[in-house]
Amino acid sequence: MSGINLVVPETGDQVNFAEHVFGNHEILRDGLNTARDDVNGLNAMVSEQNGLINAMRVNQVDLAINLETVSGALLTGVDKNIVVETFQDANDVEILGGGCDAVKKNIRI
């Protein structure tokens, strides 16, 4: 078979690249399994990083709301006993009337 020949370091024998790689299905299977595992690991890391980024965005929005509320209170002179409640879902509140719209991220009263 013509093509590229490889030299086996241990023996010095020359083997045809195509026969060596494609003729040995275990090498291909092992290589594909390793590649699959690497891709799965990368996907898991990307998902984790996306979760961290989303958490940072939520914190940034909460901080912006708090800043605007306190700034407005200081400007108007009403800066005592300020309570700011922000939430991203209805898990920590009890809705007595209406409902939570998770898509629009609001509560209907």
N, C-alpha and C positions, 0 to 999 in steps of 0.2 A: 504494500500500500504506500502510495507516495504522500508527501506532506511533510510536516514538521516532526523531526525526531527529538526525543528527549534522552538525556543521559542519566541513568539511575546512579546517584552518587555512591551508594554502597557497593555496587558491583561493577560499575563502568559500562554496563550494557546499554545499548541504544534501543528505545522503544518508540513506536509510532504514537504521537500525541493523541490522535483521534481514537486509536484502538485502546490506548491506556485510559483515557477519560471516559469515552462513551461505551467501551467494551466492559467496563467495570461499573455496574449499576449501583453497587454499594457506595462508591465514591460520590456519585451524583446524589444518591439518597441522603448520605451524611451531609453533603454540602447544602442541599436544599433544606434539610432539617435545621442546620445551623443558621442559615439565612432566615428561615421562618422564625426561629427563636429570637434572633436579633431584631427582626421587624416587630415582633410582639412586644419585646422589651422596650423598643423605642415608642411604640404606640402607648404603652402604659405610662412612660415618662411624659409624653406629650399630654395625655389626659390629666396627669397629676399637675403639670404646670398650668394647664388651662383652668383647673380648679383653683389653684393659688391666685392666678390672675383675676378670676371672677371674684374671689374673696377680697382682693385688694380693691377692685372697682366698687364693691359694696361698701367697704370701709371709707373709700374716698367720697362716695355720695353721702354717707352718714356724717362725715366730717364737714362737708360743704353745707349741709342742712344746719348742723349745729352752729357753724360759724355765722351763717346768715341770720339765724335766730338771735344769737347773742349780740351780734353787731347791731341789728335792728333794735334790740332792747336797750343797748347802751345809748343809741342815738335818741331814743324817745324818753330816756330816763327811767324806764320801767325795767330794771335789771335785778330785781329781788325775786327769789323763789321761782326761777325759770326751770321748767321741766321740758325736755325735748325727747319724744319717743319716736324712734324710727324702727321699722321692721320690713323685712323682705317677703315674708309670707305670713299666713295666719296661724302658724303653729303655736305662737305664744300668746294669742289673744282668744277670748271667747266671744264669738259673734252671736248676739242675741236676736238680731233682726238683719235681714239682707243676706249677703254672702260674699265670698272672696272670689275675685276674678284673677286667677293665677297668670293668665296671658297678659292682661293689661296691668297687672300688679296693683290692683286697687280693691277696696272694699265697698260694695254697694250697700247702701242703707235703705 
